[in-house]
Amino acid sequence: MEIIDAHAHIYPEKIAAKATDTIGIFYDIKMDMPAGTAEKLIENGKKAGITRYVVHSVATTAHQVRSINNFLKSEIDAHPEFIGFITLHQDLTEEEINAEVEWALQNNFHGIKLHPDFQKFNIDDEVAEKFYRAAEGKLPILLHMGDNRYEYSKPYRLVKMAKKYPNLNFIAAHFGGYRCWEDSPIYRGLSNVYFDTCSSLPFISTEKAKELIDMFGADRFFFATDFPMWDAAGELERFNKIPLSDKEREMIFSGNIKKLLNIN
């Protein structure tokens, strides 16, 4: 089966080790990969049979947005196996955000990645709605979701926005909420919310993972590693313990993300 990693971070080589360390410190987790470069992503993914990757990075200030997106463009241009998601920041004006989305559409990007906890905005704040207005009907938004230390990315906030922007597709990372998996059932009934599997399987039981997949449907999930946080082969091994049919596994590995992003 084709496997697409639907959630991977990459950084320029000169800052990759420092950026990777920063993530590990933020989550108090030892990172499986020493540096999140494009080359390390591909090298690690090949060991798990991964052939394509949704890649992104997060801007923590507005002035970083253009340089990060230019870096991502250079990487997707250099690596045909990369599927790019741009970054945005809430301190950009609405006009700047609209312009960045149009630039993304013209430059072969397929989505937007936001990290409310790193970027320090509530998903349902008015300042965040600039993103949703710009992206609605154009690009899906992948959101880091959930963290019991913060309020920024609580699942109930995304539920409000998914209802308010029904023509915008959201990807709720980490089975809908990192360390907030007990809140995930509140997404039921939302046809514009999808989920990825990363940074969850080391913490939840196989039974819980199966319960969540069955609750929303296998057609709502994407396999992902959260590189450089986790080793791809390890994530694949954990995922394969979930009792799924071959059809469900194929959808989660690649079929669902290709359908959402309209790619072959």
C-alpha positions as CSV (number, residue, x, y, z in Angstrom):
1,M,0.0,0.0,0.0
2,E,1.1,3.6,-0.7
3,I,1.9,5.4,2.5
4,I,1.8,9.2,2.8
5,D,3.0,10.9,6.0
6,A,0.3,13.6,6.5
7,H,2.1,15.6,9.2
8,A,5.9,16.3,9.1
9,H,8.0,19.3,10.1
10,I,11.1,20.3,8.2
11,Y,13.7,23.1,8.9
12,P,16.7,24.6,7.1
13,E,19.8,22.6,7.8
14,K,21.5,25.4,9.8
15,I,18.7,25.6,12.4
16,A,17.3,22.1,12.2
17,A,19.0,20.6,15.3
18,K,18.1,23.7,17.4
19,A,14.5,23.7,16.2
20,T,14.2,20.0,16.9
21,D,15.6,20.5,20.4
22,T,13.1,23.3,21.0
23,I,10.2,21.1,20.2
24,G,11.5,18.4,22.5
25,I,11.8,20.9,25.4
26,F,8.3,22.4,24.7
27,Y,6.7,18.9,25.1
28,D,9.3,17.5,27.5
29,I,9.7,14.5,25.1
30,K,13.0,13.1,23.8
31,M,12.9,13.5,20.1
32,D,13.4,10.4,18.0
33,M,15.3,12.3,15.3
34,P,18.2,14.6,16.1
35,A,17.5,17.2,13.3
36,G,14.4,17.8,11.3
37,T,15.9,18.3,7.8
38,A,14.2,17.3,4.5
39,E,16.9,14.7,3.9
40,K,16.5,13.1,7.3
41,L,12.7,13.0,6.8
42,I,13.1,11.1,3.5
43,E,15.8,8.8,4.9
44,N,13.7,8.0,8.0
45,G,10.4,7.6,6.0
46,K,11.9,5.2,3.5
47,K,12.6,2.7,6.3
48,A,8.8,2.6,6.9
49,G,7.9,2.5,3.2
50,I,6.6,6.1,3.2
51,T,6.8,7.7,-0.3
52,R,5.3,11.1,0.2
53,Y,5.1,13.7,2.9
54,V,3.0,16.7,3.9
55,V,5.6,19.2,5.0
56,H,5.3,22.4,6.9
57,S,6.9,24.6,9.6
58,V,5.5,27.2,12.0
59,A,6.1,30.9,12.2
60,T,6.2,32.3,15.7
61,T,6.4,35.9,14.4
62,A,4.8,37.6,11.4
63,H,8.1,38.5,9.8
64,Q,9.1,34.8,9.7
65,V,6.1,33.9,7.4
66,R,7.6,34.9,4.1
67,S,11.0,33.3,4.7
68,I,9.5,30.1,6.0
69,N,7.1,29.8,3.0
70,N,10.0,30.5,0.6
71,F,12.0,27.8,2.3
72,L,9.1,25.4,2.0
73,K,8.6,26.3,-1.7
74,S,12.3,25.5,-2.4
75,E,12.0,22.2,-0.7
76,I,8.8,21.1,-2.5
77,D,10.4,22.2,-5.8
78,A,13.4,20.1,-5.0
79,H,11.5,17.1,-3.7
80,P,8.6,15.9,-5.8
81,E,7.5,13.6,-2.9
82,F,6.8,16.7,-0.7
83,I,3.3,18.2,-0.4
84,G,3.6,21.7,1.0
85,F,1.4,23.5,3.6
86,I,2.2,27.2,4.2
87,T,2.5,28.9,7.6
88,L,0.6,32.1,8.6
89,H,0.7,34.3,11.7
90,Q,-2.1,36.2,13.5
91,D,-0.1,39.5,13.5
92,L,-0.4,39.7,9.7
93,T,-3.2,41.9,8.4
94,E,-6.1,40.3,6.7
95,E,-4.9,41.7,3.4
96,E,-1.4,40.1,3.9
97,I,-3.0,36.8,4.9
98,N,-5.2,36.8,1.7
99,A,-2.2,37.6,-0.4
100,E,-0.2,34.7,1.2
101,V,-3.0,32.3,0.5
102,E,-3.2,33.4,-3.1
103,W,0.6,33.0,-3.4
104,A,0.2,29.5,-2.0
105,L,-2.4,28.6,-4.6
106,Q,-0.1,29.8,-7.4
107,N,2.9,27.9,-6.0
108,N,1.7,24.4,-5.7
109,F,0.8,24.4,-2.0
110,H,-2.1,22.3,-0.8
111,G,-2.9,23.6,2.7
112,I,-2.1,25.7,5.8
113,K,-0.5,24.6,9.1
114,L,-1.1,26.5,12.3
115,H,0.0,25.8,15.8
116,P,-2.1,27.8,18.3
117,D,0.1,26.8,21.3
118,F,3.4,27.9,19.7
119,Q,1.8,30.9,18.1
120,K,-0.3,31.8,21.2
121,F,-3.8,32.4,19.8
122,N,-7.1,30.8,20.6
123,I,-8.6,28.9,17.7
124,D,-11.9,30.8,18.1
125,D,-10.5,34.3,18.6
126,E,-11.5,37.0,16.2
127,V,-7.9,37.4,15.2
128,A,-7.8,33.8,14.1
129,E,-10.9,34.1,11.9
130,K,-8.7,36.0,9.4
131,F,-7.2,32.7,8.6
132,Y,-10.5,31.0,8.1
133,R,-12.0,33.7,5.9
134,A,-9.0,33.6,3.7
135,A,-8.8,29.8,3.4
136,E,-12.5,28.9,3.1
137,G,-13.2,27.1,-0.1
138,K,-9.5,27.3,-1.1
139,L,-7.2,25.4,1.3
140,P,-7.6,23.1,4.3
141,I,-6.1,24.1,7.6
142,L,-4.1,21.6,9.7
143,L,-4.3,22.6,13.3
144,H,-2.3,21.3,16.2
145,M,-5.0,20.3,18.6
146,G,-5.1,19.9,22.4
147,D,-2.7,20.1,25.2
148,N,-3.8,19.9,28.8
149,R,-1.3,22.7,29.8
150,Y,-3.0,25.3,27.6
151,E,-6.4,26.6,26.5
152,Y,-5.4,27.8,23.0
153,S,-6.2,24.6,21.1
154,K,-8.9,23.0,23.1
155,P,-11.3,20.9,20.9
156,Y,-14.4,22.9,21.8
157,R,-12.8,26.0,20.2
158,L,-12.4,24.1,16.8
159,V,-16.0,22.8,17.0
160,K,-17.2,26.4,17.2
161,M,-15.2,27.4,14.1
162,A,-16.0,24.3,12.1
163,K,-19.7,25.1,12.6
164,K,-19.2,28.8,11.7
165,Y,-17.1,28.0,8.5
166,P,-18.8,24.9,7.0
167,N,-17.0,25.3,3.7
168,L,-13.6,25.1,5.3
169,N,-12.0,21.8,5.9
170,F,-10.0,21.4,9.1
171,I,-7.5,18.7,10.0
172,A,-7.5,18.2,13.8
173,A,-4.1,16.8,14.5
174,H,-3.4,14.1,17.1
175,F,-6.7,12.2,16.9
176,G,-8.4,15.5,17.5
177,G,-6.5,16.6,20.6
178,Y,-3.1,15.9,22.1
179,R,-3.6,14.7,25.7
180,C,-7.2,15.8,25.4
181,W,-8.4,12.6,23.7
182,E,-11.3,12.3,26.1
183,D,-12.7,15.5,24.5
184,S,-12.6,14.1,20.9
185,P,-16.2,12.9,20.8
186,I,-17.4,16.5,20.6
187,Y,-16.4,16.5,16.9
188,R,-19.2,14.1,16.0
189,G,-21.5,15.3,13.3
190,L,-18.9,17.7,11.7
191,S,-18.4,16.7,8.1
192,N,-15.6,19.3,7.6
193,V,-13.2,18.0,10.4
194,Y,-10.6,15.3,9.7
195,F,-8.0,13.8,11.9
196,D,-4.4,12.6,11.8
197,T,-2.8,9.9,13.9
198,C,0.5,11.4,15.0
199,S,1.8,12.1,18.6
200,S,-1.0,10.0,20.0
201,L,-0.3,6.3,19.5
202,P,2.6,6.3,22.1
203,F,0.1,7.5,24.7
204,I,-3.3,6.0,24.0
205,S,-4.2,2.3,23.9
206,T,-4.8,0.4,20.7
207,E,-8.4,0.0,21.8
208,K,-8.8,3.8,22.3
209,A,-7.4,4.4,18.8
210,K,-9.8,1.9,17.3
211,E,-12.7,3.5,19.2
212,L,-11.9,6.9,17.8
213,I,-11.5,5.7,14.2
214,D,-14.8,3.8,14.4
215,M,-16.5,6.8,16.0
216,F,-15.8,9.2,13.1
217,G,-15.1,6.7,10.3
218,A,-11.9,5.5,8.8
219,D,-12.5,7.9,5.9
220,R,-11.8,10.8,8.2
221,F,-8.2,9.8,9.2
222,F,-4.7,10.3,7.9
223,F,-1.6,8.4,8.9
224,A,1.1,10.8,10.2
225,T,4.4,10.7,12.2
226,D,4.9,14.3,13.4
227,F,8.6,14.0,12.3
228,P,11.1,14.7,13.8
229,M,9.3,13.9,17.0
230,W,8.8,10.2,16.3
231,D,10.6,7.5,14.2
232,A,8.5,6.6,11.2
233,A,9.0,2.8,11.6
234,G,7.9,3.0,15.2
235,E,4.8,5.0,14.4
236,L,3.9,2.6,11.6
237,E,4.3,-0.4,13.9
238,R,2.0,1.2,16.5
239,F,-0.5,2.0,13.9
240,N,-0.5,-1.5,12.4
241,K,-1.6,-2.9,15.8
242,I,-5.0,-1.2,15.3
243,P,-7.4,-3.9,14.0
244,L,-8.5,-2.4,10.7
245,S,-9.5,-3.9,7.4
246,D,-7.2,-3.6,4.4
247,K,-9.6,-1.1,2.9
248,E,-9.6,1.1,6.0
249,R,-5.8,0.9,6.2
250,E,-5.4,1.9,2.6
251,M,-7.7,4.9,3.1
252,I,-5.8,6.1,6.2
253,F,-2.4,5.5,4.6
254,S,-3.1,7.5,1.5
255,G,-6.6,7.4,0.0
256,N,-8.2,10.0,2.3
257,I,-5.4,12.6,2.1
258,K,-5.2,12.3,-1.7
259,K,-9.0,12.8,-1.9
260,L,-9.0,15.8,0.5
261,L,-6.1,17.6,-1.3
262,N,-7.2,16.5,-4.8
263,I,-3.9,14.9,-5.7
264,N,-3.1,11.7,-7.5
